[in-house]
């Protein structure tokens, strides 16, 4: 079976997604999975019509009373979950504590806090797939309950062909149109496809969507997003590996001389091994830093036989001439993240703090699924208040240690460790 995602080479950071799509395409072929066939004609003529219908429905959802819309969302998620739903208690001790913290911060800071629910990501296939719909349903209910008044919770969701490969072209268009407009859609393959559909939803482009997210939070809205940025395997490769390479580059004495890094990479035997097996769709980047990202992401995706991620990471640090002490620290970081299902999204937390928490306090609400027993659970809320110079005051509701000042990187590490490991 040959199945290709529409992921053209653009010469931008979008090309890193080609590592992900190629890995998934290989798995589909290897396992003989059957996915709906979507022709070029369907993408050109049917998907835009379906997307326009989804956009129209999102306009209706903006007009009707917010609680009506929330009720429709709840009903739709229950239906998509096949009737396998789990109880939600709006008066649980956890949610009462979150409401009290939101009220306290509103009085203290003079502005109501934004609410950001950080979600886990259940399996997308098989008997546990229904947990995805239940997680979205519970997150919306939780955000409404903590806010304590009518509101329109927004979910950050992927709306590209890679995320929607298991549904028909009509379903893909409807979903992308509605979720990309009413909610905060993310199209990771927006550029270069040459179809009318993406042009109807320009706000979902991967290079534009983050500003939409930050505007919603800094405006005091209610948002739910999957902390891993997608399924765990994708999140680790696209965010965990890429952010690790960035941290390694910043620790390098060669960070201001990228051409020296490029020469070192080109002469490295491990990199030469990667080049000999590199899939044709992965073009060789001009940027030295992008070159390192593509190399390490490809190893993590299994494209380089007999080359482990740790070994390749060690060669990357050698090419960067990272000092020994920093090298040990970075390798320990990588080993820890390899054990995590959810990567530590340091850059995301830095942006949320610097761009949103500057404007108002932010309440972080962890929402996770469990397999034994099956269910959805809200964990204790965390609040963050901007202190300046990359530092925030963090209070975990119910923590006897009380509030503590820390860097945003420390917040990202602690929040992930305590809620998503």
The 8 nearest C-alpha neighbors of each residue, nearest first, counted from 0:
[[1, 28, 2, 31, 27, 32, 33, 29],
 [2, 0, 3, 28, 24, 27, 25, 31],
 [1, 3, 24, 0, 4, 28, 27, 36],
 [4, 2, 5, 1, 24, 6, 21, 20],
 [3, 5, 6, 161, 20, 2, 160, 24],
 [6, 4, 7, 3, 192, 160, 188, 161],
 [5, 7, 4, 188, 17, 8, 192, 14],
 [8, 6, 191, 9, 5, 192, 14, 190],
 [7, 9, 14, 10, 6, 191, 282, 280],
 [10, 8, 11, 7, 14, 191, 13, 190],
 [9, 11, 8, 14, 12, 284, 13, 282],
 [12, 10, 13, 9, 14, 8, 15, 190],
 [11, 13, 14, 15, 10, 16, 289, 9],
 [14, 12, 11, 15, 16, 188, 187, 9],
 [13, 15, 16, 12, 17, 8, 11, 9],
 [16, 14, 17, 13, 18, 12, 293, 19],
 [17, 15, 19, 14, 18, 13, 20, 187],
 [16, 18, 20, 15, 14, 19, 21, 6],
 [17, 19, 16, 21, 15, 20, 22, 297],
 [20, 18, 16, 22, 17, 21, 23, 233],
 [19, 21, 17, 23, 22, 18, 24, 16],
 [20, 22, 24, 18, 23, 19, 17, 25],
 [23, 21, 19, 25, 20, 24, 300, 18],
 [24, 22, 26, 20, 25, 21, 27, 19],
 [25, 23, 21, 27, 26, 22, 20, 28],
 [24, 26, 28, 22, 23, 27, 29, 21],
 [27, 25, 29, 23, 28, 24, 30, 22],
 [28, 26, 24, 32, 30, 25, 29, 31],
 [27, 29, 31, 25, 26, 0, 30, 24],
 [28, 30, 26, 27, 31, 25, 32, 24],
 [31, 29, 27, 32, 28, 26, 25, 33],
 [30, 32, 28, 29, 27, 33, 0, 26],
 [33, 31, 27, 30, 34, 28, 29, 26],
 [32, 34, 31, 35, 27, 165, 0, 36],
 [33, 35, 165, 36, 32, 164, 166, 2],
 [36, 34, 167, 165, 37, 166, 33, 164],
 [37, 35, 34, 38, 167, 2, 168, 33],
 [38, 36, 41, 35, 168, 39, 42, 167],
 [39, 37, 41, 40, 36, 42, 43, 168],
 [38, 40, 42, 41, 43, 37, 44, 194],
 [41, 39, 43, 38, 42, 44, 45, 37],
 [42, 40, 45, 38, 44, 43, 39, 37],
 [43, 41, 46, 39, 40, 44, 45, 38],
 [42, 44, 40, 41, 194, 39, 45, 195],
 [43, 45, 41, 42, 46, 40, 47, 48],
 [46, 44, 41, 48, 47, 42, 43, 49],
 [45, 47, 172, 42, 49, 48, 168, 50],
 [48, 46, 196, 50, 49, 45, 195, 51],
 [49, 47, 51, 50, 45, 46, 52, 44],
 [48, 50, 172, 173, 52, 46, 51, 47],
 [49, 51, 172, 176, 173, 47, 53, 52],
 [50, 52, 54, 48, 53, 49, 47, 176],
 [53, 51, 55, 49, 50, 54, 56, 173],
 [52, 54, 176, 177, 173, 50, 56, 51],
 [55, 53, 176, 177, 51, 57, 56, 52],
 [56, 54, 52, 58, 53, 57, 51, 59],
 [55, 57, 59, 53, 58, 54, 52, 60],
 [56, 58, 60, 181, 54, 177, 59, 55],
 [59, 57, 61, 55, 56, 60, 54, 62],
 [58, 60, 56, 62, 57, 61, 63, 55],
 [59, 61, 57, 58, 62, 63, 68, 56],
 [62, 60, 58, 59, 63, 57, 181, 65],
 [63, 61, 59, 60, 58, 64, 65, 57],
 [62, 64, 60, 61, 65, 59, 67, 68],
 [65, 63, 67, 66, 68, 62, 61, 60],
 [64, 66, 68, 67, 151, 150, 149, 69],
 [65, 67, 69, 68, 64, 149, 70, 150],
 [68, 66, 70, 64, 69, 65, 71, 63],
 [67, 69, 71, 65, 66, 70, 60, 72],
 [70, 68, 66, 72, 67, 71, 73, 65],
 [69, 71, 73, 67, 68, 72, 66, 74],
 [72, 70, 68, 74, 73, 69, 75, 67],
 [73, 71, 69, 75, 70, 74, 76, 68],
 [72, 74, 70, 76, 71, 75, 136, 69],
 [73, 75, 71, 77, 72, 76, 70, 78],
 [76, 74, 78, 72, 77, 73, 71, 79],
 [77, 75, 79, 132, 73, 78, 74, 136],
 [78, 76, 80, 74, 75, 79, 82, 73],
 [77, 79, 75, 81, 76, 80, 82, 74],
 [78, 80, 76, 81, 77, 75, 132, 129],
 [81, 79, 129, 77, 78, 82, 83, 132],
 [82, 80, 78, 79, 83, 77, 129, 84],
 [81, 83, 80, 77, 84, 78, 79, 129],
 [84, 82, 81, 80, 85, 129, 77, 133],
 [85, 83, 82, 77, 133, 86, 80, 81],
 [84, 86, 374, 87, 83, 375, 133, 373],
 [87, 85, 88, 84, 374, 375, 137, 89],
 [86, 88, 89, 85, 137, 140, 141, 375],
 [87, 89, 90, 91, 86, 94, 141, 144],
 [90, 88, 144, 91, 87, 94, 141, 140],
 [91, 89, 88, 95, 94, 92, 93, 144],
 [90, 92, 93, 94, 88, 89, 95, 96],
 [91, 93, 95, 94, 96, 90, 97, 89],
 [94, 92, 96, 91, 95, 379, 97, 378],
 [95, 93, 97, 96, 91, 92, 98, 145],
 [96, 94, 92, 98, 97, 93, 90, 99],
 [95, 97, 99, 93, 94, 98, 92, 100],
 [96, 98, 94, 100, 95, 99, 380, 101],
 [99, 97, 145, 101, 95, 100, 96, 94],
 [98, 100, 102, 96, 101, 97, 103, 95],
 [101, 99, 103, 97, 98, 102, 104, 96],
 [102, 100, 98, 104, 99, 103, 105, 112],
 [103, 101, 105, 99, 100, 104, 98, 106],
 [104, 102, 100, 106, 101, 105, 99, 107],
 [103, 105, 107, 101, 106, 102, 108, 100],
 [104, 106, 111, 110, 102, 109, 108, 103],
 [107, 105, 109, 103, 104, 108, 102, 110],
 [106, 108, 104, 105, 109, 103, 110, 102],
 [109, 107, 105, 110, 104, 106, 359, 360],
 [108, 110, 105, 106, 107, 111, 104, 359],
 [111, 109, 105, 108, 359, 112, 106, 104],
 [110, 112, 105, 219, 113, 109, 104, 101],
 [113, 111, 360, 361, 359, 219, 101, 110],
 [112, 114, 219, 361, 220, 216, 362, 221],
 [115, 113, 221, 362, 361, 222, 363, 220],
 [114, 116, 222, 363, 223, 221, 362, 364],
 [115, 117, 364, 223, 365, 363, 222, 118],
 [118, 116, 365, 226, 224, 225, 364, 223],
 [119, 117, 225, 366, 226, 367, 224, 365],
 [118, 120, 367, 225, 226, 368, 366, 121],
 [119, 121, 230, 225, 118, 122, 131, 229],
 [120, 122, 131, 130, 123, 119, 128, 368],
 [123, 121, 128, 124, 127, 120, 230, 125],
 [122, 124, 128, 121, 125, 131, 127, 230],
 [125, 123, 128, 122, 127, 126, 129, 121],
 [126, 124, 127, 128, 123, 122, 129, 130],
 [125, 127, 128, 124, 129, 122, 130, 123],
 [128, 126, 129, 125, 130, 122, 124, 121],
 [129, 127, 123, 124, 130, 122, 125, 126],
 [130, 128, 80, 131, 127, 132, 133, 83],
 [129, 131, 133, 128, 132, 127, 134, 121],
 [132, 130, 134, 129, 133, 128, 121, 135],
 [133, 131, 135, 76, 134, 130, 129, 80],
 [134, 132, 130, 136, 135, 131, 137, 84],
 [133, 135, 131, 137, 132, 136, 130, 138],
 [136, 134, 138, 132, 133, 137, 139, 131],
 [137, 135, 133, 139, 134, 138, 73, 76],
 [136, 138, 140, 134, 139, 135, 141, 133],
 [137, 139, 141, 135, 140, 136, 134, 142],
 [138, 140, 142, 136, 141, 137, 152, 143],
 [141, 139, 137, 143, 138, 142, 144, 136],
 [140, 142, 138, 144, 139, 143, 137, 145],
 [141, 143, 139, 145, 144, 140, 146, 138],
 [142, 144, 140, 146, 141, 145, 147, 139],
 [145, 143, 141, 147, 142, 146, 89, 140],
 [146, 144, 98, 142, 147, 143, 141, 94],
 [145, 147, 143, 144, 148, 142, 98, 150],
 [146, 148, 144, 145, 143, 149, 98, 142],
 [149, 147, 146, 150, 143, 144, 145, 66],
 [148, 150, 65, 66, 143, 147, 151, 146],
 [149, 151, 65, 152, 148, 143, 66, 146],
 [150, 152, 65, 153, 221, 149, 69, 68],
 [153, 151, 221, 222, 139, 150, 142, 154],
 [154, 152, 182, 222, 223, 221, 183, 151],
 [153, 155, 223, 182, 222, 224, 183, 156],
 [156, 154, 183, 224, 184, 223, 182, 153],
 [157, 155, 184, 185, 154, 158, 183, 178],
 [156, 158, 185, 184, 159, 186, 162, 155],
 [157, 159, 175, 186, 185, 184, 162, 156],
 [158, 160, 186, 161, 162, 157, 188, 187],
 [161, 159, 163, 162, 164, 4, 158, 5],
 [160, 162, 164, 159, 163, 4, 20, 188],
 [161, 163, 160, 159, 164, 157, 158, 165],
 [164, 162, 160, 161, 165, 166, 171, 159],
 [163, 165, 161, 160, 166, 162, 34, 35],
 [166, 164, 34, 163, 35, 167, 162, 33],
 [167, 165, 164, 163, 170, 171, 35, 168],
 [168, 166, 170, 169, 35, 171, 165, 37],
 [167, 169, 171, 170, 46, 172, 37, 166],
 [170, 168, 172, 171, 167, 49, 46, 173],
 [171, 169, 173, 167, 172, 168, 174, 166],
 [170, 172, 168, 174, 169, 173, 175, 163],
 [171, 173, 50, 49, 46, 175, 169, 170],
 [174, 172, 53, 50, 49, 170, 176, 175],
 [173, 175, 171, 177, 176, 172, 178, 170],
 [176, 174, 158, 172, 179, 178, 173, 177],
 [177, 175, 50, 53, 54, 173, 179, 174],
 [176, 178, 53, 54, 57, 180, 174, 179],
 [179, 177, 182, 175, 180, 184, 181, 174],
 [178, 180, 184, 175, 176, 177, 183, 182],
 [181, 179, 177, 178, 182, 54, 176, 57],
 [182, 180, 57, 178, 177, 179, 183, 153],
 [181, 183, 153, 178, 154, 180, 179, 184],
 [184, 182, 155, 179, 154, 153, 156, 178],
 [183, 185, 179, 156, 203, 178, 157, 158],
 [186, 184, 157, 203, 158, 205, 156, 187],
 [185, 187, 159, 204, 158, 189, 203, 188],
 [186, 188, 205, 189, 185, 159, 13, 204],
 [189, 187, 186, 190, 6, 159, 13, 16],
 [190, 188, 186, 204, 187, 197, 191, 192],
 [191, 189, 188, 192, 9, 13, 204, 7],
 [190, 192, 193, 7, 9, 189, 8, 6],
 [193, 191, 194, 190, 5, 7, 189, 6],
 [192, 194, 191, 195, 190, 197, 43, 198],
 [195, 193, 196, 43, 192, 197, 42, 198],
 [194, 196, 198, 197, 47, 43, 199, 193],
 [195, 197, 47, 199, 198, 194, 46, 50],
 [198, 196, 200, 199, 195, 189, 201, 194],
 [197, 199, 195, 196, 200, 201, 194, 189],
 [200, 198, 197, 196, 201, 195, 51, 47],
 [199, 201, 197, 198, 202, 203, 179, 196],
 [202, 200, 203, 198, 204, 199, 197, 207],
 [201, 203, 200, 204, 208, 207, 211, 179],
 [204, 202, 185, 184, 208, 186, 201, 200],
 [205, 203, 186, 207, 189, 206, 202, 201],
 [206, 204, 187, 208, 207, 186, 185, 203],
 [205, 207, 204, 208, 209, 203, 210, 187],
 [208, 206, 204, 205, 209, 210, 202, 203],
 [207, 209, 211, 203, 210, 205, 204, 202],
 [210, 208, 212, 211, 207, 213, 206, 205],
 [211, 209, 213, 212, 208, 207, 214, 206],
 [212, 210, 208, 214, 209, 213, 215, 207],
 [211, 213, 209, 215, 210, 214, 208, 216],
 [212, 214, 210, 216, 215, 211, 217, 355],
 [215, 213, 211, 217, 212, 216, 218, 210],
 [214, 216, 218, 212, 220, 213, 217, 211],
 [217, 215, 213, 220, 219, 218, 214, 113],
 [216, 218, 355, 214, 219, 215, 358, 213],
 [219, 217, 215, 216, 220, 214, 113, 358],
 [218, 220, 113, 216, 217, 112, 111, 215],
 [221, 219, 216, 215, 113, 218, 114, 222],
 [220, 222, 114, 152, 115, 113, 153, 142],
 [223, 221, 153, 115, 154, 152, 116, 114],
 [222, 224, 116, 154, 115, 117, 155, 153],
 [225, 223, 155, 117, 154, 118, 226, 116],
 [226, 224, 118, 228, 227, 119, 117, 120],
 [225, 227, 117, 228, 118, 224, 119, 341],
 [228, 226, 341, 234, 229, 225, 342, 231],
 [227, 229, 234, 226, 225, 230, 238, 224],
 [230, 228, 227, 234, 233, 231, 225, 120],
 [229, 231, 233, 232, 120, 234, 227, 228],
 [232, 230, 234, 233, 340, 341, 235, 227],
 [233, 231, 235, 234, 230, 236, 340, 229],
 [234, 232, 236, 230, 231, 235, 237, 229],
 [233, 235, 231, 227, 237, 228, 238, 232],
 [234, 236, 239, 232, 233, 238, 342, 237],
 [235, 237, 240, 233, 234, 296, 239, 238],
 [238, 236, 234, 235, 233, 241, 239, 240],
 [237, 239, 241, 234, 235, 240, 242, 236],
 [238, 240, 235, 342, 242, 241, 236, 243],
 [241, 239, 243, 236, 242, 238, 235, 237],
 [240, 242, 244, 238, 243, 239, 292, 237],
 [241, 243, 245, 244, 239, 240, 238, 246],
 [244, 242, 240, 246, 245, 241, 239, 247],
 [245, 243, 247, 241, 242, 246, 248, 240],
 [246, 244, 242, 248, 243, 247, 249, 241],
 [245, 247, 243, 249, 248, 244, 242, 250],
 [246, 248, 244, 250, 245, 249, 243, 251],
 [249, 247, 245, 251, 250, 246, 254, 244],
 [248, 250, 246, 247, 251, 254, 245, 252],
 [251, 249, 247, 248, 321, 246, 252, 325],
 [250, 252, 321, 253, 248, 254, 319, 249],
 [251, 253, 254, 250, 320, 321, 319, 255],
 [252, 254, 251, 256, 255, 319, 260, 257],
 [255, 253, 251, 256, 252, 248, 249, 257],
 [254, 256, 253, 257, 252, 251, 258, 259],
 [255, 257, 253, 258, 254, 259, 260, 252],
 [258, 256, 260, 259, 287, 255, 261, 254],
 [257, 259, 261, 260, 256, 262, 287, 263],
 [260, 258, 262, 257, 261, 256, 263, 253],
 [261, 259, 257, 263, 258, 262, 319, 264],
 [260, 262, 258, 287, 264, 259, 263, 265],
 [263, 261, 265, 259, 260, 264, 258, 266],
 [264, 262, 260, 318, 266, 261, 265, 259],
 [265, 263, 261, 267, 262, 266, 318, 260],
 [264, 266, 262, 263, 267, 261, 270, 271],
 [265, 267, 263, 264, 262, 268, 271, 270],
 [266, 268, 264, 270, 269, 265, 263, 271],
 [269, 267, 271, 270, 272, 266, 265, 264],
 [270, 268, 272, 271, 267, 273, 311, 314],
 [269, 271, 273, 272, 267, 268, 274, 264],
 [270, 272, 274, 268, 273, 269, 275, 267],
 [273, 271, 269, 275, 270, 274, 268, 276],
 [274, 272, 270, 271, 275, 276, 277, 303],
 [273, 275, 271, 277, 272, 276, 270, 294],
 [274, 276, 272, 273, 277, 271, 270, 278],
 [277, 275, 273, 274, 278, 303, 272, 302],
 [276, 278, 274, 273, 275, 279, 281, 302],
 [279, 277, 280, 281, 276, 302, 21, 282],
 [278, 280, 281, 277, 282, 276, 283, 274],
 [279, 281, 278, 282, 17, 8, 21, 277],
 [282, 280, 279, 278, 283, 17, 277, 18],
 [281, 283, 280, 284, 279, 8, 14, 278],
 [282, 284, 281, 285, 290, 293, 289, 274],
 [285, 283, 290, 286, 289, 282, 287, 10],
 [284, 286, 287, 283, 290, 289, 10, 288],
 [285, 287, 289, 288, 284, 290, 257, 261],
 [288, 286, 290, 261, 289, 257, 260, 285],
 [287, 289, 291, 290, 286, 292, 248, 257],
 [290, 288, 292, 286, 291, 287, 284, 293],
 [291, 289, 287, 288, 293, 292, 284, 286],
 [290, 292, 294, 288, 289, 293, 295, 287],
 [293, 291, 289, 295, 290, 294, 241, 296],
 [292, 294, 296, 290, 291, 295, 297, 289],
 [295, 293, 291, 297, 292, 296, 290, 298],
 [294, 296, 298, 297, 292, 293, 291, 299],
 [297, 295, 299, 293, 298, 294, 236, 292],
 [298, 296, 300, 294, 295, 299, 302, 293],
 [297, 299, 295, 301, 300, 303, 296, 302],
 [298, 300, 296, 297, 301, 308, 295, 236],
 [301, 299, 297, 298, 302, 296, 22, 236],
 [300, 302, 298, 299, 303, 297, 304, 22],
 [301, 303, 297, 298, 300, 304, 277, 276],
 [304, 302, 298, 301, 306, 273, 305, 276],
 [303, 305, 306, 302, 301, 298, 307, 276],
 [304, 306, 307, 303, 301, 298, 302, 272],
 [307, 305, 304, 303, 308, 310, 311, 298],
 [308, 306, 310, 309, 311, 305, 298, 299],
 [307, 309, 311, 310, 299, 298, 312, 306],
 [310, 308, 312, 307, 311, 313, 330, 334],
 [309, 311, 313, 307, 312, 308, 314, 306],
 [310, 312, 314, 308, 313, 309, 315, 307],
 [313, 311, 315, 309, 314, 310, 308, 316],
 [312, 314, 310, 316, 311, 315, 309, 317],
 [315, 313, 317, 311, 312, 316, 318, 310],
 [314, 316, 312, 318, 317, 313, 311, 319],
 [317, 315, 319, 313, 314, 318, 321, 320],
 [318, 316, 314, 320, 319, 315, 313, 321],
 [317, 319, 315, 263, 316, 320, 264, 314],
 [318, 320, 316, 317, 321, 251, 260, 253],
 [321, 319, 317, 318, 251, 316, 322, 252],
 [320, 322, 251, 319, 316, 326, 250, 317],
 [323, 321, 325, 324, 326, 320, 251, 250],
 [322, 324, 326, 325, 327, 321, 328, 320],
 [325, 323, 327, 326, 322, 328, 321, 329],
 [326, 324, 328, 327, 322, 323, 329, 321],
 [325, 327, 323, 329, 324, 328, 321, 322],
 [328, 326, 330, 324, 325, 329, 331, 323],
 [329, 327, 325, 331, 326, 330, 332, 324],
 [328, 330, 332, 326, 331, 327, 325, 333],
 [329, 331, 333, 327, 332, 328, 326, 334],
 [332, 330, 334, 328, 329, 333, 327, 335],
 [333, 331, 329, 335, 330, 334, 328, 336],
 [332, 334, 330, 336, 331, 335, 337, 329],
 [335, 333, 331, 337, 336, 332, 330, 338],
 [336, 334, 332, 333, 338, 337, 331, 339],
 [335, 337, 339, 333, 338, 334, 342, 332],
 [336, 338, 334, 335, 339, 333, 235, 340],
 [339, 337, 336, 335, 340, 334, 420, 333],
 [340, 338, 336, 341, 337, 420, 342, 335],
 [339, 341, 231, 420, 342, 338, 419, 235],
 [340, 342, 227, 339, 231, 419, 343, 420],
 [343, 341, 239, 235, 344, 227, 336, 339],
 [342, 344, 345, 412, 415, 411, 341, 239],
 [343, 345, 347, 346, 342, 411, 348, 238],
 [346, 344, 348, 408, 411, 347, 343, 349],
 [345, 347, 349, 348, 344, 350, 242, 408],
 [348, 346, 350, 344, 349, 345, 351, 411],
 [349, 347, 351, 345, 350, 346, 411, 352],
 [350, 348, 346, 352, 347, 407, 351, 353],
 [351, 349, 353, 347, 348, 352, 354, 346],
 [352, 350, 348, 355, 354, 349, 353, 347],
 [351, 353, 356, 349, 350, 355, 354, 348],
 [352, 354, 350, 351, 357, 349, 355, 356],
 [353, 355, 351, 350, 352, 357, 356, 213],
 [356, 354, 217, 351, 357, 358, 352, 216],
 [357, 355, 352, 359, 358, 360, 385, 361],
 [356, 358, 355, 385, 359, 353, 354, 352],
 [359, 357, 356, 355, 217, 360, 354, 218],
 [358, 360, 356, 112, 357, 110, 361, 217],
 [361, 359, 112, 384, 356, 383, 113, 362],
 [360, 362, 113, 112, 383, 382, 114, 356],
 [361, 363, 382, 114, 381, 115, 113, 364],
 [364, 362, 381, 115, 380, 116, 382, 114],
 [363, 365, 116, 380, 117, 115, 366, 362],
 [366, 364, 117, 378, 116, 377, 118, 367],
 [367, 365, 377, 118, 376, 117, 378, 364],
 [368, 366, 119, 376, 118, 375, 377, 365],
 [367, 369, 375, 374, 376, 119, 121, 370],
 [368, 370, 373, 374, 371, 372, 375, 367],
 [369, 371, 373, 372, 374, 368, 127, 121],
 [372, 370, 373, 369, 374, 368, 375, 127],
 [371, 373, 370, 369, 374, 368, 375, 376],
 [374, 372, 370, 371, 369, 375, 368, 130],
 [373, 375, 369, 368, 85, 372, 376, 370],
 [376, 374, 368, 367, 369, 134, 377, 85],
 [375, 377, 367, 366, 368, 378, 374, 369],
 [376, 378, 366, 365, 367, 379, 375, 93],
 [379, 377, 365, 366, 376, 380, 93, 364],
 [378, 380, 93, 396, 381, 395, 377, 364],
 [379, 381, 364, 97, 396, 363, 395, 378],
 [382, 380, 395, 363, 394, 362, 396, 364],
 [383, 381, 362, 394, 393, 361, 363, 395],
 [384, 382, 393, 361, 392, 360, 391, 362],
 [383, 385, 360, 392, 391, 356, 386, 393],
 [384, 386, 391, 356, 357, 387, 392, 352],
 [387, 385, 391, 390, 384, 392, 388, 389],
 [386, 388, 390, 389, 385, 391, 357, 353],
 [389, 387, 390, 386, 406, 391, 385, 353],
 [390, 388, 387, 406, 407, 391, 353, 349],
 [391, 389, 406, 386, 405, 387, 388, 407],
 [392, 390, 385, 386, 384, 404, 405, 383],
 [391, 393, 404, 384, 383, 403, 386, 385],
 [394, 392, 383, 403, 402, 382, 404, 391],
 [393, 395, 402, 382, 381, 396, 401, 403],
 [396, 394, 381, 398, 380, 397, 382, 393],
 [397, 395, 380, 398, 379, 381, 394, 96],
 [396, 398, 399, 395, 379, 96, 401, 394],
 [397, 399, 400, 395, 396, 401, 394, 402],
 [400, 398, 401, 397, 396, 395, 402, 394],
 [401, 399, 398, 402, 403, 397, 395, 394],
 [400, 402, 399, 398, 394, 403, 395, 397],
 [403, 401, 394, 393, 392, 400, 404, 395],
 [404, 402, 393, 392, 405, 394, 401, 400],
 [403, 405, 392, 391, 393, 390, 402, 406],
 [406, 404, 390, 391, 409, 403, 392, 407],
 [407, 405, 390, 409, 408, 389, 391, 410],
 [406, 408, 410, 409, 349, 390, 348, 411],
 [409, 407, 411, 345, 410, 406, 412, 349],
 [410, 408, 412, 406, 407, 411, 413, 405],
 [409, 411, 407, 413, 408, 412, 414, 406],
 [412, 410, 408, 414, 345, 409, 413, 348],
 [411, 413, 409, 415, 410, 414, 343, 416],
 [412, 414, 416, 410, 415, 411, 417, 409],
 [415, 413, 411, 417, 416, 412, 410, 418],
 [416, 414, 419, 412, 418, 413, 417, 411],
 [417, 415, 413, 420, 414, 418, 419, 412],
 [416, 418, 414, 415, 413, 419, 420, 412],
 [417, 419, 415, 416, 414, 420, 365, 378],
 [420, 418, 415, 416, 341, 417, 119, 340],
 [419, 416, 339, 418, 340, 415, 417, 341]]
